[in-house]
Amino acid sequence: MDVLTTLILVVWFIYGNHIIYRYRIPSYEQTTEDPEHWCTKNVYVLTLISVAYTYALVTLMVLILLFVVCTVHFQNHRHAIQEADDAECA
């Protein structure tokens, strides 16, 4: 169930990005010619900030994960070299 929920949220996020960036700067005024296509400026700006925050958070998490993986890898590599040197000396 958690996988399904995560998948739905990811698809929703991608679709939301498509909707947001498709319009770039929408009309902030409701016109009589096209009363369906407009958006309040505060809502649009808040949406852009929310998406940017999500991208920044995901990027930060990936960088932290990469740092941890590299640190563990190099520590294991150094430990293996030290064990090999100790085996040669004995």
C-alpha positions in Angstrom: 0.0 0.0 0.0 2.9 2.4 0.8 4.3 1.8 -2.7 1.0 2.5 -4.3 0.7 5.7 -2.3 4.2 6.8 -3.2 3.6 6.0 -6.9 0.4 8.1 -6.9 2.2 11.0 -5.2 5.1 10.9 -7.7 2.7 10.8 -10.7 0.7 13.6 -9.2 3.8 15.7 -8.6 5.0 15.2 -12.2 1.5 16.0 -13.6 1.4 19.1 -11.4 4.8 20.2 -12.8 3.4 19.8 -16.3 0.4 21.9 -15.5 2.4 24.6 -13.7 5.1 25.0 -16.3 2.8 24.7 -19.3 1.4 28.1 -18.6 4.6 29.9 -17.5 2.9 33.1 -16.5 -0.9 32.7 -16.5 -3.4 35.5 -16.8 -4.0 36.9 -13.3 -7.3 38.6 -14.3 -10.5 36.9 -15.1 -11.7 38.1 -18.5 -15.1 37.9 -20.1 -13.7 36.4 -23.2 -12.0 33.5 -21.4 -13.4 33.2 -17.8 -12.1 29.7 -17.3 -8.3 30.3 -17.7 -6.9 32.5 -15.0 -5.2 32.1 -11.7 -4.7 34.3 -8.6 -1.1 35.5 -8.5 -0.6 34.4 -4.9 -1.7 30.9 -5.6 0.6 30.6 -8.7 3.6 32.0 -6.8 3.0 29.7 -3.8 2.8 26.7 -6.2 6.1 27.6 -7.8 7.7 28.0 -4.4 6.3 24.7 -3.3 7.7 22.9 -6.4 11.1 24.6 -6.0 11.2 23.6 -2.4 10.4 20.0 -3.2 13.1 19.9 -5.9 15.6 21.4 -3.4 14.7 18.9 -0.7 15.0 15.9 -3.1 18.3 17.2 -4.4 19.6 17.6 -0.8 18.5 14.1 0.1 20.2 12.6 -2.9 23.4 14.5 -2.2 23.4 13.3 1.5 22.8 9.7 0.3 25.7 10.0 -2.2 28.0 11.4 0.5 27.1 8.5 2.9 27.6 5.9 0.2 31.0 7.3 -0.8 32.1 7.6 2.8 31.2 4.0 3.6 32.8 2.8 0.3 36.1 4.5 1.0 36.2 3.4 4.6 35.6 -0.2 3.6 38.3 0.2 0.9 40.8 1.6 3.3 40.0 -1.1 5.9 40.5 -3.8 3.2 43.9 -2.3 2.3 44.9 -2.2 5.9 43.9 -5.8 6.4 45.9 -6.8 3.3 49.0 -5.0 4.6 48.6 -6.6 8.0 48.4 -10.1 6.4 51.6 -9.4 4.4 53.5 -8.4 7.5 52.4 -11.5 9.5 
